[in-house]
Amino acid sequence: MATKVVTVDAKGRLTIPAELRDELGIEPGDILFVEREDGHDVLRYAKAANPFDLLAEAAEVEYRAGRTRNIRTIAEEMGIQLDDE
């Protein structure tokens, strides 16, 4: 992929060209990360969903089905690591 130009407006928002959004499958609400790598800032597209959003969705399904379970049990089943206090 050739280098693409991304513009930052006065409010700090990025404008990603439509061609690039289509090519990468970027949609409204998707998450991007800015990382420092070998002295360069790199913008990375997070293609995976936020694990906490997935956990919340699973918890809501369980609640609506009348099944209540410990959130740690649900997270473990989904392969999500929660930090212990």
C-alpha positions as CSV (number, residue, x, y, z in Angstrom):
1,M,0.0,0.0,0.0
2,A,1.3,3.4,-0.9
3,T,1.5,6.2,1.6
4,K,-1.8,7.9,2.1
5,V,-2.3,11.5,3.4
6,V,-4.5,11.9,6.5
7,T,-5.5,15.4,7.5
8,V,-6.0,16.7,11.1
9,D,-8.6,19.4,11.5
10,A,-8.6,22.3,14.1
11,K,-10.4,20.0,16.6
12,G,-7.8,17.3,16.3
13,R,-10.0,15.0,14.3
14,L,-8.4,12.8,11.6
15,T,-9.9,12.7,8.1
16,I,-9.1,9.4,6.5
17,P,-9.7,9.4,2.7
18,A,-12.7,7.3,1.7
19,E,-10.5,5.2,-0.6
20,L,-8.4,4.1,2.4
21,R,-11.4,3.6,4.7
22,D,-12.9,1.3,2.1
23,E,-9.7,-0.5,1.4
24,L,-9.1,-1.2,5.2
25,G,-12.8,-1.7,6.0
26,I,-12.7,1.2,8.6
27,E,-16.2,2.2,9.7
28,P,-17.6,4.8,12.1
29,G,-16.8,3.8,15.7
30,D,-13.8,1.7,14.9
31,I,-10.8,2.1,17.1
32,L,-7.3,3.3,16.0
33,F,-4.1,3.3,18.1
34,V,-1.2,5.6,17.8
35,E,2.1,3.9,18.9
36,R,5.7,4.9,19.0
37,E,7.8,2.3,17.1
38,D,11.5,2.7,16.4
39,G,11.3,6.5,16.8
40,H,8.2,6.8,14.5
41,D,4.6,7.3,15.3
42,V,2.5,4.5,13.8
43,L,-1.3,4.5,13.5
44,R,-2.7,1.0,13.9
45,Y,-6.3,-0.1,13.2
46,A,-7.8,-2.3,15.9
47,K,-9.6,-4.9,13.9
48,A,-10.6,-6.9,16.9
49,A,-13.5,-5.7,19.1
50,N,-12.9,-4.3,22.6
51,P,-13.0,-7.4,24.9
52,F,-14.9,-5.4,27.5
53,D,-17.7,-4.7,24.9
54,L,-17.8,-8.4,24.1
55,L,-18.0,-9.2,27.8
56,A,-20.8,-6.7,28.4
57,E,-22.8,-8.1,25.5
58,A,-22.4,-11.7,26.9
59,A,-23.5,-10.5,30.3
60,E,-26.6,-8.8,28.9
61,V,-27.6,-12.0,27.0
62,E,-27.2,-14.0,30.2
63,Y,-29.3,-11.5,32.2
64,R,-32.1,-11.4,29.6
65,A,-32.2,-15.2,29.6
66,G,-32.6,-15.2,33.3
67,R,-29.2,-16.7,34.0
68,T,-27.0,-14.8,36.3
69,R,-23.4,-15.7,36.6
70,N,-20.2,-14.3,38.1
71,I,-18.6,-11.9,35.6
72,R,-15.2,-13.5,36.2
73,T,-16.7,-16.9,35.1
74,I,-18.0,-15.4,31.9
75,A,-14.7,-13.6,31.2
76,E,-12.8,-16.8,31.7
77,E,-15.1,-18.7,29.3
78,M,-14.5,-16.0,26.7
79,G,-10.7,-16.0,27.2
80,I,-10.7,-12.5,28.7
81,Q,-8.1,-11.9,31.4
82,L,-9.4,-9.7,34.2
83,D,-6.8,-8.2,36.6
84,D,-7.2,-9.2,40.3
85,E,-7.2,-6.4,42.8
